[in-house]
């Protein structure tokens, strides 16, 4: 009986610290998820921008996946 009473008193004494630690952990988790989302957005934006730029380059050498000497139809004037 006395063990349970002592345990409950210890928990009550540390309740503010427990709540503060739980809040801090929640904030850290939220910041971590936000930074992962932001970094994936930046990486995807860079990949899309590079893909967009390289899609308009004329190809005069054989490239893996493309026929020999293939040029984009919109770049016939080059």
Biopython code that builds the backbone (N, CA, C, O; Angstrom):
import numpy as np
from Bio.PDB.StructureBuilder import StructureBuilder

atoms = [
    (1, "UNK", "N", (0.814, -1.189, 0.000)),
    (1, "UNK", "CA", (0.000, 0.000, 0.000)),
    (1, "UNK", "C", (0.859, 1.255, 0.000)),
    (1, "UNK", "O", (0.600, 2.208, -0.735)),
    (2, "UNK", "N", (1.899, 1.234, 0.849)),
    (2, "UNK", "CA", (2.759, 2.415, 0.946)),
    (2, "UNK", "C", (3.598, 2.602, -0.314)),
    (2, "UNK", "O", (3.939, 3.729, -0.672)),
    (3, "UNK", "N", (3.936, 1.486, -0.997)),
    (3, "UNK", "CA", (4.700, 1.595, -2.236)),
    (3, "UNK", "C", (3.882, 2.312, -3.311)),
    (3, "UNK", "O", (4.400, 3.173, -4.023)),
    (4, "UNK", "N", (2.619, 1.956, -3.421)),
    (4, "UNK", "CA", (1.754, 2.584, -4.411)),
    (4, "UNK", "C", (1.587, 4.065, -4.105)),
    (4, "UNK", "O", (1.618, 4.904, -5.005)),
    (5, "UNK", "N", (1.410, 4.378, -2.819)),
    (5, "UNK", "CA", (1.242, 5.785, -2.419)),
    (5, "UNK", "C", (2.504, 6.582, -2.751)),
    (5, "UNK", "O", (2.408, 7.698, -3.260)),
    (6, "UNK", "N", (3.675, 6.029, -2.473)),
    (6, "UNK", "CA", (4.940, 6.707, -2.784)),
    (6, "UNK", "C", (5.112, 6.883, -4.294)),
    (6, "UNK", "O", (5.574, 7.923, -4.762)),
    (7, "UNK", "N", (4.731, 5.849, -5.043)),
    (7, "UNK", "CA", (4.855, 5.928, -6.498)),
    (7, "UNK", "C", (3.934, 7.019, -7.061)),
    (7, "UNK", "O", (4.345, 7.783, -7.934)),
    (8, "UNK", "N", (2.719, 7.092, -6.577)),
    (8, "UNK", "CA", (1.773, 8.116, -7.030)),
    (8, "UNK", "C", (2.276, 9.500, -6.654)),
    (8, "UNK", "O", (2.145, 10.430, -7.449)),
    (9, "UNK", "N", (2.840, 9.661, -5.482)),
    (9, "UNK", "CA", (3.384, 10.954, -5.060)),
    (9, "UNK", "C", (4.560, 11.360, -5.947)),
    (9, "UNK", "O", (4.691, 12.532, -6.302)),
    (10, "UNK", "N", (5.413, 10.406, -6.307)),
    (10, "UNK", "CA", (6.546, 10.706, -7.191)),
    (10, "UNK", "C", (6.063, 11.151, -8.574)),
    (10, "UNK", "O", (6.613, 12.080, -9.164)),
    (11, "UNK", "N", (5.042, 10.486, -9.073)),
    (11, "UNK", "CA", (4.496, 10.863, -10.377)),
    (11, "UNK", "C", (3.887, 12.256, -10.297)),
    (11, "UNK", "O", (4.099, 13.069, -11.196)),
    (12, "UNK", "N", (3.150, 12.542, -9.261)),
    (12, "UNK", "CA", (2.527, 13.860, -9.105)),
    (12, "UNK", "C", (3.584, 14.958, -8.956)),
    (12, "UNK", "O", (3.401, 16.066, -9.461)),
    (13, "UNK", "N", (4.678, 14.657, -8.271)),
    (13, "UNK", "CA", (5.751, 15.645, -8.111)),
    (13, "UNK", "C", (6.414, 15.971, -9.455)),
    (13, "UNK", "O", (6.860, 17.097, -9.673)),
    (14, "UNK", "N", (6.476, 14.998, -10.336)),
    (14, "UNK", "CA", (7.165, 15.175, -11.616)),
    (14, "UNK", "C", (6.207, 15.431, -12.777)),
    (14, "UNK", "O", (6.634, 15.396, -13.931)),
    (15, "UNK", "N", (4.943, 15.685, -12.510)),
    (15, "UNK", "CA", (3.955, 15.842, -13.571)),
    (15, "UNK", "C", (4.275, 17.022, -14.501)),
    (15, "UNK", "O", (4.109, 16.907, -15.715)),
    (16, "UNK", "N", (4.723, 18.135, -13.955)),
    (16, "UNK", "CA", (5.060, 19.292, -14.793)),
    (16, "UNK", "C", (6.229, 18.975, -15.715)),
    (16, "UNK", "O", (6.219, 19.352, -16.887)),
    (17, "UNK", "N", (7.225, 18.292, -15.195)),
    (17, "UNK", "CA", (8.382, 17.920, -16.001)),
    (17, "UNK", "C", (7.984, 16.919, -17.097)),
    (17, "UNK", "O", (8.474, 17.003, -18.223)),
    (18, "UNK", "N", (7.105, 15.987, -16.766)),
    (18, "UNK", "CA", (6.638, 15.015, -17.754)),
    (18, "UNK", "C", (5.888, 15.733, -18.875)),
    (18, "UNK", "O", (6.109, 15.449, -20.053)),
    (19, "UNK", "N", (5.006, 16.658, -18.514)),
    (19, "UNK", "CA", (4.245, 17.407, -19.518)),
    (19, "UNK", "C", (5.169, 18.244, -20.393)),
    (19, "UNK", "O", (4.970, 18.307, -21.607)),
    (20, "UNK", "N", (6.170, 18.885, -19.808)),
    (20, "UNK", "CA", (7.114, 19.695, -20.570)),
    (20, "UNK", "C", (7.929, 18.831, -21.527)),
    (20, "UNK", "O", (8.153, 19.222, -22.673)),
    (21, "UNK", "N", (8.372, 17.667, -21.074)),
    (21, "UNK", "CA", (9.135, 16.760, -21.933)),
    (21, "UNK", "C", (8.276, 16.245, -23.092)),
    (21, "UNK", "O", (8.760, 16.121, -24.217)),
    (22, "UNK", "N", (7.009, 15.947, -22.818)),
    (22, "UNK", "CA", (6.100, 15.492, -23.868)),
    (22, "UNK", "C", (5.876, 16.592, -24.904)),
    (22, "UNK", "O", (5.846, 16.315, -26.103)),
    (23, "UNK", "N", (5.722, 17.819, -24.458)),
    (23, "UNK", "CA", (5.552, 18.959, -25.372)),
    (23, "UNK", "C", (6.804, 19.149, -26.222)),
    (23, "UNK", "O", (6.708, 19.344, -27.434)),
    (24, "UNK", "N", (7.973, 19.092, -25.597)),
    (24, "UNK", "CA", (9.233, 19.242, -26.342)),
    (24, "UNK", "C", (9.386, 18.148, -27.391)),
    (24, "UNK", "O", (9.823, 18.414, -28.511)),
    (25, "UNK", "N", (9.027, 16.916, -27.030)),
    (25, "UNK", "CA", (9.117, 15.808, -27.969)),
    (25, "UNK", "C", (8.170, 16.015, -29.146)),
    (25, "UNK", "O", (8.524, 15.711, -30.285)),
    (26, "UNK", "N", (6.987, 16.521, -28.886)),
    (26, "UNK", "CA", (6.020, 16.796, -29.949)),
    (26, "UNK", "C", (6.551, 17.868, -30.897)),
    (26, "UNK", "O", (6.405, 17.748, -32.114)),
    (27, "UNK", "N", (7.159, 18.903, -30.354)),
    (27, "UNK", "CA", (7.715, 19.973, -31.185)),
    (27, "UNK", "C", (8.861, 19.447, -32.044)),
    (27, "UNK", "O", (8.956, 19.777, -33.226)),
    (28, "UNK", "N", (9.717, 18.641, -31.462)),
    (28, "UNK", "CA", (10.847, 18.086, -32.205)),
    (28, "UNK", "C", (10.346, 17.194, -33.337)),
    (28, "UNK", "O", (10.880, 17.245, -34.445)),
    (29, "UNK", "N", (9.327, 16.380, -33.071)),
    (29, "UNK", "CA", (8.772, 15.519, -34.122)),
    (29, "UNK", "C", (8.154, 16.346, -35.243)),
    (29, "UNK", "O", (8.311, 16.006, -36.415)),
    (30, "UNK", "N", (7.466, 17.409, -34.906)),
    (30, "UNK", "CA", (6.848, 18.263, -35.921)),
    (30, "UNK", "C", (7.916, 18.944, -36.781)),
    (30, "UNK", "O", (7.779, 19.015, -38.002)),
    (31, "UNK", "N", (8.964, 19.439, -36.152)),
    (31, "UNK", "CA", (10.047, 20.088, -36.897)),
    (31, "UNK", "C", (10.761, 19.083, -37.797)),
    (31, "UNK", "O", (11.139, 19.413, -38.920)),
    (32, "UNK", "N", (10.943, 17.872, -37.312)),
    (32, "UNK", "CA", (11.601, 16.838, -38.111)),
    (32, "UNK", "C", (10.782, 16.495, -39.346)),
    (32, "UNK", "O", (11.333, 16.370, -40.440)),
    (33, "UNK", "N", (9.476, 16.342, -39.183)),
    (33, "UNK", "CA", (8.625, 16.041, -40.331)),
    (33, "UNK", "C", (8.599, 17.208, -41.315)),
    (33, "UNK", "O", (8.593, 16.995, -42.527)),
    (34, "UNK", "N", (8.584, 18.423, -40.809)),
    (34, "UNK", "CA", (8.592, 19.593, -41.681)),
    (34, "UNK", "C", (9.877, 19.718, -42.474)),
    (34, "UNK", "O", (9.854, 20.068, -43.654)),
    (35, "UNK", "N", (10.995, 19.434, -41.832)),
    (35, "UNK", "CA", (12.271, 19.536, -42.547)),
    (35, "UNK", "C", (12.400, 18.444, -43.596)),
    (35, "UNK", "O", (12.960, 18.683, -44.666)),
    (36, "UNK", "N", (11.890, 17.242, -43.310)),
    (36, "UNK", "CA", (11.907, 16.179, -44.316)),
    (36, "UNK", "C", (11.040, 16.553, -45.507)),
    (36, "UNK", "O", (11.429, 16.323, -46.652)),
    (37, "UNK", "N", (9.881, 17.120, -45.255)),
    (37, "UNK", "CA", (8.987, 17.531, -46.330)),
    (37, "UNK", "C", (9.621, 18.645, -47.162)),
    (37, "UNK", "O", (9.554, 18.616, -48.391)),
    (38, "UNK", "N", (10.231, 19.615, -46.504)),
    (38, "UNK", "CA", (10.881, 20.715, -47.213)),
    (38, "UNK", "C", (12.046, 20.252, -48.060)),
    (38, "UNK", "O", (12.204, 20.697, -49.196)),
    (39, "UNK", "N", (12.870, 19.358, -47.517)),
    (39, "UNK", "CA", (14.019, 18.886, -48.286)),
    (39, "UNK", "C", (13.581, 18.043, -49.482)),
    (39, "UNK", "O", (14.191, 18.120, -50.548)),
    (40, "UNK", "N", (12.537, 17.248, -49.316)),
    (40, "UNK", "CA", (12.059, 16.468, -50.461)),
    (40, "UNK", "C", (11.475, 17.389, -51.536)),
    (40, "UNK", "O", (11.618, 17.117, -52.728)),
    (41, "UNK", "N", (10.823, 18.470, -51.122)),
    (41, "UNK", "CA", (10.302, 19.436, -52.098)),
    (41, "UNK", "C", (11.439, 20.087, -52.878)),
    (41, "UNK", "O", (11.346, 20.226, -54.098)),
    (42, "UNK", "N", (12.495, 20.481, -52.205)),
    (42, "UNK", "CA", (13.631, 21.128, -52.872)),
    (42, "UNK", "C", (14.300, 20.160, -53.838)),
    (42, "UNK", "O", (14.623, 20.534, -54.965)),
    (43, "UNK", "N", (14.511, 18.925, -53.411)),
    (43, "UNK", "CA", (15.158, 17.935, -54.276)),
    (43, "UNK", "C", (14.295, 17.661, -55.500)),
    (43, "UNK", "O", (14.810, 17.591, -56.616)),
    (44, "UNK", "N", (12.985, 17.505, -55.303)),
    (44, "UNK", "CA", (12.094, 17.274, -56.453)),
    (44, "UNK", "C", (12.063, 18.464, -57.394)),
    (44, "UNK", "O", (12.000, 18.279, -58.610)),
    (45, "UNK", "N", (12.105, 19.671, -56.873)),
    (45, "UNK", "CA", (12.120, 20.856, -57.717)),
    (45, "UNK", "C", (13.398, 20.916, -58.561)),
    (45, "UNK", "O", (13.345, 21.266, -59.741)),
    (46, "UNK", "N", (14.529, 20.582, -57.969)),
    (46, "UNK", "CA", (15.798, 20.578, -58.710)),
    (46, "UNK", "C", (15.779, 19.518, -59.798)),
    (46, "UNK", "O", (16.210, 19.773, -60.922)),
    (47, "UNK", "N", (15.280, 18.326, -59.472)),
    (47, "UNK", "CA", (15.223, 17.245, -60.463)),
    (47, "UNK", "C", (14.304, 17.631, -61.618)),
    (47, "UNK", "O", (14.636, 17.395, -62.780)),
    (48, "UNK", "N", (13.154, 18.221, -61.307)),
    (48, "UNK", "CA", (12.230, 18.640, -62.369)),
    (48, "UNK", "C", (12.836, 19.746, -63.229)),
    (48, "UNK", "O", (12.681, 19.733, -64.450)),
    (49, "UNK", "N", (13.515, 20.689, -62.613)),
    (49, "UNK", "CA", (14.127, 21.783, -63.369)),
    (49, "UNK", "C", (15.220, 21.246, -64.301)),
    (49, "UNK", "O", (15.302, 21.648, -65.462)),
    (50, "UNK", "N", (16.053, 20.344, -63.792)),
    (50, "UNK", "CA", (17.103, 19.770, -64.645)),
    (50, "UNK", "C", (16.501, 18.936, -65.767)),
    (50, "UNK", "O", (16.974, 18.992, -66.902)),
    (51, "UNK", "N", (15.473, 18.171, -65.465)),
    (51, "UNK", "CA", (14.807, 17.382, -66.502)),
    (51, "UNK", "C", (14.191, 18.267, -67.567)),
    (51, "UNK", "O", (14.250, 17.947, -68.755)),
    (52, "UNK", "N", (13.600, 19.378, -67.152)),
    (52, "UNK", "CA", (13.014, 20.319, -68.099)),
    (52, "UNK", "C", (14.091, 20.939, -68.982)),
    (52, "UNK", "O", (13.907, 21.056, -70.194)),
    (53, "UNK", "N", (15.209, 21.335, -68.390)),
    (53, "UNK", "CA", (16.283, 21.945, -69.177)),
    (53, "UNK", "C", (16.923, 20.950, -70.137)),
    (53, "UNK", "O", (17.182, 21.286, -71.293)),
    (54, "UNK", "N", (17.181, 19.727, -69.672)),
    (54, "UNK", "CA", (17.832, 18.748, -70.527)),
    (54, "UNK", "C", (16.899, 18.184, -71.591)),
    (54, "UNK", "O", (17.367, 17.604, -72.571)),
    (55, "UNK", "N", (15.604, 18.341, -71.419)),
    (55, "UNK", "CA", (14.686, 17.827, -72.429)),
    (55, "UNK", "C", (14.725, 18.675, -73.699)),
    (55, "UNK", "O", (14.283, 18.206, -74.748)),
    (56, "UNK", "N", (15.230, 19.887, -73.645)),
    (56, "UNK", "CA", (15.290, 20.760, -74.812)),
    (56, "UNK", "C", (16.666, 20.793, -75.474)),
    (56, "UNK", "O", (16.855, 21.521, -76.448)),
    (57, "UNK", "N", (17.623, 20.028, -74.972)),
    (57, "UNK", "CA", (18.943, 19.996, -75.597)),
    (57, "UNK", "C", (18.913, 19.122, -76.846)),
    (57, "UNK", "O", (18.348, 18.029, -76.817)),
    (58, "UNK", "N", (19.510, 19.586, -77.941)),
    (58, "UNK", "CA", (19.576, 18.725, -79.124)),
    (58, "UNK", "C", (20.574, 17.588, -78.882)),
    (58, "UNK", "O", (21.620, 17.781, -78.264)),
    (59, "UNK", "N", (20.233, 16.426, -79.372)),
    (59, "UNK", "CA", (21.080, 15.256, -79.157)),
    (59, "UNK", "C", (21.704, 14.889, -80.493)),
    (59, "UNK", "O", (20.992, 14.559, -81.441)),
    (60, "UNK", "N", (23.030, 14.942, -80.574)),
    (60, "UNK", "CA", (23.700, 14.578, -81.815)),
    (60, "UNK", "C", (24.532, 13.310, -81.642)),
    (60, "UNK", "O", (24.977, 12.728, -82.631)),
    (61, "UNK", "N", (24.743, 12.884, -80.425)),
    (61, "UNK", "CA", (25.491, 11.667, -80.146)),
    (61, "UNK", "C", (24.504, 10.595, -79.682)),
    (61, "UNK", "O", (23.427, 10.921, -79.182)),
    (62, "UNK", "N", (24.861, 9.331, -79.843)),
    (62, "UNK", "CA", (23.973, 8.274, -79.353)),
    (62, "UNK", "C", (23.812, 8.378, -77.828)),
    (62, "UNK", "O", (24.782, 8.568, -77.094)),
    (63, "UNK", "N", (22.598, 8.252, -77.395)),
    (63, "UNK", "CA", (22.289, 8.336, -75.971)),
    (63, "UNK", "C", (21.551, 7.071, -75.584)),
    (63, "UNK", "O", (20.757, 6.547, -76.366)),
    (64, "UNK", "N", (21.803, 6.585, -74.402)),
    (64, "UNK", "CA", (21.116, 5.379, -73.938)),
    (64, "UNK", "C", (19.607, 5.625, -73.961)),
    (64, "UNK", "O", (19.125, 6.598, -73.380)),
    (65, "UNK", "N", (18.889, 4.773, -74.609)),
    (65, "UNK", "CA", (17.443, 4.872, -74.666)),
    (65, "UNK", "C", (16.927, 5.680, -75.846)),
    (65, "UNK", "O", (15.719, 5.699, -76.080)),
    (66, "UNK", "N", (17.784, 6.339, -76.588)),
    (66, "UNK", "CA", (17.366, 7.123, -77.753)),
    (66, "UNK", "C", (18.084, 6.579, -78.987)),
    (66, "UNK", "O", (19.173, 6.015, -78.882)),
    (67, "UNK", "N", (17.476, 6.751, -80.140)),
    (67, "UNK", "CA", (18.117, 6.303, -81.380)),
    (67, "UNK", "C", (19.321, 7.176, -81.696)),
    (67, "UNK", "O", (19.485, 8.265, -81.144)),
    (68, "UNK", "N", (20.155, 6.678, -82.592)),
    (68, "UNK", "CA", (21.363, 7.395, -82.975)),
    (68, "UNK", "C", (20.999, 8.686, -83.704)),
    (68, "UNK", "O", (20.254, 8.661, -84.684)),
    (69, "UNK", "N", (21.518, 9.797, -83.231)),
    (69, "UNK", "CA", (21.312, 11.069, -83.895)),
    (69, "UNK", "C", (19.914, 11.639, -83.744)),
    (69, "UNK", "O", (19.516, 12.469, -84.561)),
    (70, "UNK", "N", (19.167, 11.244, -82.760)),
    (70, "UNK", "CA", (17.803, 11.749, -82.576)),
    (70, "UNK", "C", (17.839, 13.196, -82.143)),
    (70, "UNK", "O", (18.624, 13.571, -81.273)),
    (71, "UNK", "N", (16.993, 14.011, -82.745)),
    (71, "UNK", "CA", (16.846, 15.407, -82.344)),
    (71, "UNK", "C", (15.380, 15.669, -82.047)),
    (71, "UNK", "O", (14.492, 15.059, -82.643)),
    (72, "UNK", "N", (15.142, 16.572, -81.131)),
    (72, "UNK", "CA", (13.771, 16.927, -80.799)),
    (72, "UNK", "C", (13.127, 17.600, -82.006)),
    (72, "UNK", "O", (13.753, 18.467, -82.615)),
    (73, "UNK", "N", (11.893, 17.232, -82.375)),
    (73, "UNK", "CA", (11.231, 17.833, -83.542)),
    (73, "UNK", "C", (11.088, 19.344, -83.452)),
    (73, "UNK", "O", (11.077, 20.018, -84.482)),
    (74, "UNK", "N", (10.978, 19.885, -82.262)),
    (74, "UNK", "CA", (10.815, 21.328, -82.127)),
    (74, "UNK", "C", (12.136, 22.074, -82.315)),
    (74, "UNK", "O", (12.154, 23.305, -82.336)),
    (75, "UNK", "N", (13.251, 21.332, -82.454)),
    (75, "UNK", "CA", (14.558, 21.957, -82.613)),
    (75, "UNK", "C", (15.137, 21.701, -83.995)),
    (75, "UNK", "O", (16.356, 21.602, -84.134)),
    (76, "UNK", "N", (14.294, 21.590, -85.030)),
    (76, "UNK", "CA", (14.771, 21.315, -86.395)),
    (76, "UNK", "C", (15.630, 22.427, -86.951)),
    (76, "UNK", "O", (16.452, 22.188, -87.835)),
    (77, "UNK", "N", (15.458, 23.636, -86.452)),
    (77, "UNK", "CA", (16.211, 24.772, -86.967)),
    (77, "UNK", "C", (17.661, 24.759, -86.517)),
    (77, "UNK", "O", (18.459, 25.533, -87.047)),
    (78, "UNK", "N", (18.035, 23.924, -85.573)),
    (78, "UNK", "CA", (19.431, 23.897, -85.079)),
    (78, "UNK", "C", (20.319, 23.077, -85.966)),
    (78, "UNK", "O", (21.513, 22.951, -85.696)),
]
sb = StructureBuilder()
sb.init_structure("model")
sb.init_model(0)
sb.init_chain("A")
sb.init_seg("    ")
for serial, (resi, resn, name, xyz) in enumerate(atoms, 1):
    if name == "N":
        sb.init_residue(resn, " ", resi, " ")
    sb.init_atom(name, np.array(xyz, "f"), 0.0, 1.0, " ", f" {name:<3s}", serial, name[0])
structure = sb.get_structure()
